[in-house]
Amino acid sequence: MECSDYKNTTISSLTASLINSSSSFSNIVSATTTSELSPKSILSNTPPSPPPQVILSPCAACKILRRRCVDKCVLAPYFPPTEPLKFTIAHRVFGASNIIKMLQELPEEHRADAVNSMVYEANARIRDPIYGCAGAIFQLQKQISELQAEFAKAQAEILNLKCQNSNLLALVCMEVSEYQENSTSLLSSDHINDYGNNTSMCLEDNSVYAAWEPLWT
């Protein structure tokens, strides 16, 4: 009986210790799980995200030349990646090394105009391989001379019309003055005739009175 009681006591004590250890372990696990699953712990344990990478596309010149476009590329401000034909035309006539050399010799405020001039001249050279830009300039000068001749002709016609207008105006003024002179002379002659008629009538009346005067006396 004593051995059985001792076994029962030992088993009960072991069972109680196991229950206590399992409860404490479950508490530790639950506490750890809740602490790890909290938003603050998640945010604090996650590593920071890297900054977004800025992908810079190479300029049209470096893309056509198949080279790496550096940060201070001389050609990038004047040959953007959206205008590859612009560099293709200039590169076909002048070459990339000559374009870079000319841009480096100029100040920055004149480089854009230089690039536009090179592209225009290269375009003209492709259209007209013999004369190039000189042929376009010759055509423009020819048009200017023709327009100047037409302008001089128009000015001569305007001057001629002004002379005709002045001559016509002088003729009209002369005719008006002659008409006024003729009208005044006619009026004066009519007045003289009326005065003569009145005078003759008065003389006739006096002669009649003179003839009848002895009869009354």
C-alpha positions as CSV (number, residue, x, y, z in Angstrom):
1,M,0.0,0.0,0.0
2,E,2.8,2.4,0.8
3,C,4.5,1.8,-2.6
4,S,1.3,2.3,-4.4
5,D,0.7,5.6,-2.5
6,Y,4.2,6.7,-3.3
7,K,3.7,6.0,-7.0
8,N,0.5,7.8,-7.1
9,T,2.0,10.8,-5.3
10,T,5.0,10.8,-7.7
11,I,2.8,10.6,-10.8
12,S,0.5,13.4,-9.6
13,S,3.5,15.7,-8.8
14,L,5.0,15.0,-12.3
15,T,1.7,15.6,-13.9
16,A,1.3,18.9,-12.1
17,S,4.8,20.0,-13.0
18,L,4.2,19.1,-16.6
19,I,1.0,21.1,-16.7
20,N,2.7,24.1,-15.1
21,S,5.6,23.9,-17.6
22,S,3.3,23.6,-20.6
23,S,1.1,26.6,-19.4
24,S,4.2,28.7,-18.9
25,F,5.5,27.7,-22.3
26,S,2.2,28.5,-24.0
27,N,2.3,31.9,-22.3
28,I,5.8,32.6,-23.6
29,V,4.9,31.5,-27.1
30,S,1.7,33.6,-27.1
31,A,3.5,36.6,-25.8
32,T,6.3,36.2,-28.4
33,T,3.8,35.7,-31.2
34,T,1.7,38.7,-30.3
35,S,4.8,40.9,-30.0
36,E,6.1,39.8,-33.3
37,L,2.8,40.2,-35.0
38,S,2.2,43.8,-33.8
39,P,2.4,46.6,-36.4
40,K,5.1,48.4,-34.6
41,S,7.3,45.3,-34.4
42,I,6.6,44.5,-38.1
43,L,7.6,48.0,-39.1
44,S,10.6,48.0,-36.9
45,N,11.9,44.6,-38.1
46,T,11.4,45.1,-41.8
47,P,14.4,46.6,-43.6
48,P,14.0,50.0,-45.3
49,S,13.1,49.9,-49.0
50,P,15.8,51.2,-51.3
51,P,15.2,54.5,-53.1
52,P,13.7,54.2,-56.6
53,Q,16.4,54.1,-59.3
54,V,16.3,56.9,-61.8
55,I,16.8,55.5,-65.3
56,L,18.4,58.1,-67.5
57,S,18.1,57.3,-71.2
58,P,21.2,58.2,-73.3
59,C,21.0,61.1,-75.7
60,A,20.4,60.6,-79.4
61,A,24.1,61.1,-80.2
62,C,25.4,58.5,-77.6
63,K,22.7,56.1,-78.6
64,I,23.6,56.3,-82.3
65,L,27.3,56.1,-81.5
66,R,26.6,53.2,-79.1
67,R,28.6,54.6,-76.2
68,R,27.8,55.4,-72.6
69,C,26.2,58.8,-72.0
70,V,28.0,60.5,-69.1
71,D,26.5,63.1,-66.9
72,K,28.3,66.1,-68.5
73,C,27.8,65.0,-72.1
74,V,28.4,67.9,-74.5
75,L,25.9,66.6,-77.0
76,A,23.0,65.7,-74.6
77,P,21.5,69.2,-74.3
78,Y,21.3,69.7,-78.1
79,F,20.5,66.1,-79.3
80,P,17.7,64.7,-77.0
81,P,16.7,61.1,-77.3
82,T,13.4,62.1,-78.9
83,E,15.2,63.6,-82.0
84,P,17.6,61.0,-83.3
85,L,17.2,62.2,-86.9
86,K,18.7,65.6,-86.0
87,F,22.0,64.0,-84.9
88,T,22.0,61.5,-87.8
89,I,21.9,64.4,-90.4
90,A,24.6,66.4,-88.7
91,H,26.8,63.3,-88.1
92,R,26.5,62.3,-91.7
93,V,28.0,65.5,-93.0
94,F,30.3,66.8,-90.2
95,G,31.1,63.7,-88.1
96,A,30.7,63.4,-84.3
97,S,34.3,64.4,-83.5
98,N,34.0,67.7,-85.4
99,I,30.7,68.5,-83.8
100,I,32.1,67.9,-80.3
101,K,35.1,70.0,-81.2
102,M,33.1,72.9,-82.5
103,L,30.8,72.9,-79.5
104,Q,33.7,72.8,-77.0
105,E,35.2,75.9,-78.7
106,L,32.0,77.9,-78.4
107,P,30.5,79.4,-75.2
108,E,27.3,77.7,-74.0
109,E,25.0,80.6,-75.0
110,H,26.0,80.1,-78.7
111,R,26.0,76.3,-78.9
112,A,22.3,75.9,-79.6
113,D,22.5,78.3,-82.6
114,A,25.6,76.5,-83.8
115,V,23.8,73.1,-83.7
116,N,20.8,74.5,-85.6
117,S,23.2,76.0,-88.2
118,M,25.0,72.7,-88.6
119,V,21.8,70.7,-89.0
120,Y,20.5,73.2,-91.5
121,E,23.7,73.2,-93.5
122,A,23.8,69.4,-93.4
123,N,20.2,69.1,-94.6
124,A,21.1,71.5,-97.5
125,R,24.2,69.5,-98.4
126,I,22.2,66.2,-98.5
127,R,19.5,67.8,-100.7
128,D,22.1,69.5,-103.0
129,P,25.5,67.8,-102.8
130,I,27.1,70.3,-105.2
131,Y,26.1,73.7,-103.9
132,G,24.7,72.8,-100.5
133,C,23.9,75.8,-98.4
134,A,25.3,78.2,-101.0
135,G,22.7,77.1,-103.5
136,A,19.9,77.9,-101.0
137,I,21.5,81.3,-100.2
138,F,21.8,82.0,-104.0
139,Q,18.1,81.1,-104.5
140,L,17.1,83.4,-101.6
141,Q,19.2,86.3,-103.0
142,K,17.6,85.8,-106.4
143,Q,14.1,86.0,-104.8
144,I,15.2,89.2,-102.9
145,S,16.4,90.9,-106.1
146,E,13.2,90.0,-108.0
147,L,11.1,91.3,-105.1
148,Q,13.2,94.5,-105.0
149,A,12.6,95.0,-108.8
150,E,8.9,94.5,-108.4
151,F,8.8,96.9,-105.5
152,A,10.7,99.6,-107.6
153,K,8.2,99.0,-110.4
154,A,5.3,99.5,-108.0
155,Q,6.8,102.6,-106.6
156,A,7.2,104.0,-110.2
157,E,3.6,103.2,-111.0
158,I,2.5,104.9,-107.8
159,L,4.5,108.0,-108.7
160,N,3.1,108.1,-112.2
161,L,-0.5,107.9,-110.8
162,K,0.3,110.7,-108.4
163,C,1.5,112.9,-111.3
164,Q,-1.6,112.1,-113.3
165,N,-3.8,112.9,-110.4
166,S,-2.0,116.3,-109.8
167,N,-2.3,117.2,-113.5
168,L,-6.0,116.3,-113.6
169,L,-6.5,118.3,-110.4
170,A,-4.7,121.4,-112.0
171,L,-6.8,121.0,-115.1
172,V,-10.0,120.9,-113.2
173,C,-9.0,124.0,-111.1
174,M,-8.2,125.8,-114.4
175,E,-11.5,125.0,-115.9
176,V,-13.3,126.1,-112.8
177,S,-11.5,129.4,-112.7
178,E,-12.2,130.0,-116.4
179,Y,-15.9,129.3,-115.9
180,Q,-16.0,131.7,-113.0
181,E,-14.3,134.4,-115.1
182,N,-16.7,133.9,-118.0
183,S,-19.7,134.0,-115.7
184,T,-18.5,137.3,-114.1
185,S,-17.8,138.9,-117.5
186,L,-21.3,137.9,-118.7
187,L,-22.9,139.4,-115.6
188,S,-21.0,142.7,-116.0
189,S,-22.0,143.0,-119.7
190,D,-25.6,142.4,-118.8
191,H,-25.4,145.2,-116.2
192,I,-23.9,147.5,-118.8
193,N,-26.6,146.8,-121.4
194,D,-29.3,147.3,-118.8
195,Y,-27.8,150.7,-117.8
196,G,-27.7,151.8,-121.5
197,N,-31.3,150.8,-122.0
198,N,-32.4,152.7,-119.0
199,T,-30.4,155.8,-120.1
200,S,-32.0,155.8,-123.6
201,M,-35.4,155.4,-122.1
202,C,-34.8,158.5,-119.9
203,L,-33.6,160.6,-122.8
204,E,-36.7,159.7,-124.9
205,D,-38.9,160.6,-122.0
206,N,-37.1,164.0,-121.7
207,S,-37.6,164.7,-125.5
208,V,-41.3,163.9,-125.2
209,Y,-41.7,166.3,-122.4
210,A,-39.7,169.0,-124.3
211,A,-42.0,168.6,-127.3
212,W,-45.2,169.0,-125.2
213,E,-43.9,171.9,-123.2
214,P,-44.8,174.8,-125.6
215,L,-48.3,173.6,-125.8
216,W,-48.8,174.1,-122.2
217,T,-47.4,177.5,-122.2
